[in-house]
Amino acid sequence: MRKVFFIISILVSTTMAMQAQNKLGYFIEDNIQIGAKQHGMTTVMDNLLVGIEPVKNLKVMFDWQGTLGLYDKNDVKTYYQGTAIGGGLGYRLLTDKEEKGLLGSKDALDVRALFTTTIGKPDWKYNQYSIGLTLYGYDKGKIRPTVGVGYRYIDSRTAGIRSQSTIFFELGLKL
């Protein structure tokens, strides 16, 4: 118990020291991801990301994900639902200093890696691992659009649904 308290104390004091040196950044983002069809299943995911930027360019994120798996194979059409939680890390690779970037403002490009797992009693149980690039407007204090592309592996834990390895596209808004 003392070791846990000691580790938590170190983490809290380190975070406070970083806040004193840098202004701690935070963000909220909601995006829709559509994955390529594989094994008769097309995945549509709504991700709510809440994150902080404890040090310059590094992001730590919490992900709340709603999943809809649209199944259409051999004239059988159905869907599977699930809710997942997880987290991940992101790193800002580029920041455009121009006033007018691709998205109409200053732009930034992140690389992100996320892990999520289903909770509760979903129709489709899975673990998901994803990595992708996200382009977004960098102006602070505004609602900014996001666009992205990435790769995801879904390790299915439901009988009759195969694991998937697909490319996905995303569109969203960032606060």
C-alpha positions as CSV (number, residue, x, y, z in Angstrom):
1,M,0.0,0.0,0.0
2,R,2.9,2.4,0.8
3,K,4.4,1.7,-2.7
4,V,1.1,2.6,-4.4
5,F,0.8,5.8,-2.3
6,F,4.4,6.7,-3.1
7,I,4.0,6.1,-6.9
8,I,0.8,8.2,-6.9
9,S,2.5,11.0,-5.0
10,I,5.3,11.0,-7.5
11,L,2.9,11.1,-10.4
12,V,0.9,13.9,-8.9
13,S,3.9,16.0,-8.0
14,T,5.4,15.5,-11.5
15,T,2.1,16.6,-13.1
16,M,2.0,19.7,-10.9
17,A,5.6,20.5,-11.8
18,M,4.8,20.2,-15.5
19,Q,1.7,22.4,-15.0
20,A,3.9,25.1,-13.4
21,Q,6.3,25.0,-16.3
22,N,3.8,24.6,-19.1
23,K,0.2,25.5,-19.4
24,L,-1.5,22.1,-19.4
25,G,-3.5,21.7,-22.6
26,Y,-6.7,19.7,-22.8
27,F,-9.1,18.8,-25.6
28,I,-12.4,17.1,-26.2
29,E,-13.0,15.5,-29.6
30,D,-15.9,13.5,-31.2
31,N,-15.3,11.7,-34.4
32,I,-17.0,9.1,-36.6
33,Q,-14.9,6.3,-38.0
34,I,-15.9,4.1,-40.9
35,G,-13.9,1.0,-41.5
36,A,-13.4,-1.0,-44.8
37,K,-15.7,-4.0,-45.1
38,Q,-14.1,-7.3,-44.2
39,H,-15.6,-10.8,-43.6
40,G,-19.0,-9.3,-44.4
41,M,-18.8,-6.7,-41.7
42,T,-18.5,-2.9,-42.0
43,T,-17.7,-1.1,-38.8
44,V,-19.0,2.4,-37.8
45,M,-17.6,3.8,-34.6
46,D,-18.3,7.0,-32.7
47,N,-15.4,8.0,-30.5
48,L,-15.5,10.6,-27.7
49,L,-11.9,11.4,-26.9
50,V,-11.0,13.4,-23.8
51,G,-7.3,14.2,-23.5
52,I,-4.6,16.3,-21.9
53,E,-1.2,17.5,-23.2
54,P,1.1,17.1,-20.2
55,V,4.2,18.1,-22.1
56,K,4.5,19.9,-25.4
57,N,3.2,17.8,-28.4
58,L,2.4,14.6,-26.3
59,K,-1.2,13.7,-25.7
60,V,-2.7,11.2,-23.3
61,M,-6.3,10.3,-24.2
62,F,-9.4,8.5,-22.7
63,D,-11.7,7.0,-25.4
64,W,-15.4,6.2,-25.0
65,Q,-16.5,4.3,-28.1
66,G,-19.9,3.3,-29.5
67,T,-19.7,0.6,-32.1
68,L,-22.1,-0.6,-34.8
69,G,-21.1,-3.6,-36.9
70,L,-23.1,-3.8,-40.1
71,Y,-23.1,-7.4,-41.2
72,D,-24.1,-8.4,-44.8
73,K,-22.9,-11.7,-46.1
74,N,-24.7,-14.6,-48.0
75,D,-28.0,-12.6,-48.0
76,V,-27.9,-12.3,-44.2
77,K,-28.2,-8.7,-43.0
78,T,-28.0,-7.8,-39.4
79,Y,-26.0,-5.6,-37.0
80,Y,-24.0,-5.9,-33.8
81,Q,-23.6,-3.2,-31.2
82,G,-21.1,-2.6,-28.4
83,T,-19.7,0.0,-26.1
84,A,-16.0,0.2,-25.4
85,I,-13.6,2.2,-23.3
86,G,-9.9,2.6,-23.5
87,G,-7.1,5.0,-23.9
88,G,-4.0,5.9,-25.9
89,L,-1.2,8.3,-26.7
90,G,-0.8,10.9,-29.4
91,Y,2.1,13.0,-30.7
92,R,1.8,16.2,-32.7
93,L,4.1,15.7,-35.7
94,L,3.6,19.0,-37.5
95,T,2.1,22.4,-36.8
96,D,1.3,24.8,-39.7
97,K,2.1,28.4,-38.8
98,E,0.1,29.8,-41.7
99,E,-3.2,31.5,-41.0
100,K,-5.0,29.5,-43.8
101,G,-4.2,25.8,-43.8
102,L,-6.1,22.9,-45.4
103,L,-8.9,23.2,-42.9
104,G,-9.2,27.0,-43.1
105,S,-7.1,27.7,-40.0
106,K,-3.8,26.9,-38.5
107,D,-3.4,23.1,-38.9
108,A,-1.7,20.3,-36.9
109,L,-1.0,16.7,-37.7
110,D,-1.0,14.0,-34.9
111,V,-0.1,10.4,-34.9
112,R,-2.3,8.4,-32.4
113,A,-2.3,4.9,-31.0
114,L,-5.3,3.7,-29.1
115,F,-6.5,0.6,-27.3
116,T,-10.2,-0.1,-26.4
117,T,-12.1,-3.0,-25.0
118,T,-15.8,-3.6,-24.8
119,I,-17.7,-3.3,-21.5
120,G,-21.0,-4.5,-20.2
121,K,-22.9,-7.2,-22.2
122,P,-22.5,-6.1,-25.8
123,D,-23.6,-8.0,-28.9
124,W,-20.0,-8.0,-30.1
125,K,-17.2,-8.4,-27.7
126,Y,-13.7,-7.3,-28.9
127,N,-10.4,-5.6,-28.1
128,Q,-9.3,-3.0,-30.6
129,Y,-5.8,-1.7,-31.4
130,S,-5.5,1.3,-33.8
131,I,-3.0,3.7,-35.1
132,G,-3.7,6.6,-37.3
133,L,-2.9,10.1,-38.5
134,T,-5.3,13.0,-37.7
135,L,-5.3,16.5,-39.2
136,Y,-7.1,19.2,-37.3
137,G,-7.4,22.9,-37.0
138,Y,-5.0,24.2,-34.3
139,D,-6.7,27.5,-33.3
140,K,-7.5,27.5,-29.6
141,G,-10.9,28.3,-28.3
142,K,-12.8,27.3,-31.4
143,I,-14.6,24.3,-32.6
144,R,-12.3,22.8,-35.2
145,P,-12.9,20.0,-37.8
146,T,-10.8,16.8,-37.8
147,V,-10.1,14.3,-40.6
148,G,-8.0,11.2,-40.3
149,V,-7.0,7.9,-41.7
150,G,-5.6,4.8,-40.0
151,Y,-5.3,1.1,-39.5
152,R,-7.1,-0.9,-36.9
153,Y,-7.1,-4.5,-35.7
154,I,-10.2,-5.8,-34.0
155,D,-9.7,-8.9,-32.0
156,S,-13.2,-10.4,-31.8
157,R,-14.2,-12.4,-28.7
158,T,-17.7,-13.3,-30.0
159,A,-18.3,-16.7,-31.6
160,G,-19.2,-16.4,-35.2
161,I,-17.6,-13.0,-35.8
162,R,-14.1,-13.1,-37.1
163,S,-11.3,-10.7,-36.1
164,Q,-10.7,-7.9,-38.5
165,S,-7.7,-6.0,-39.8
166,T,-8.9,-2.9,-41.7
167,I,-8.2,0.7,-42.8
168,F,-10.5,3.4,-41.4
169,F,-11.4,7.0,-42.2
170,E,-12.6,9.5,-39.7
171,L,-14.4,12.9,-39.6
172,G,-15.0,14.8,-36.4
173,L,-15.0,18.0,-34.3
174,K,-12.5,19.1,-31.7
175,L,-13.1,21.6,-28.9
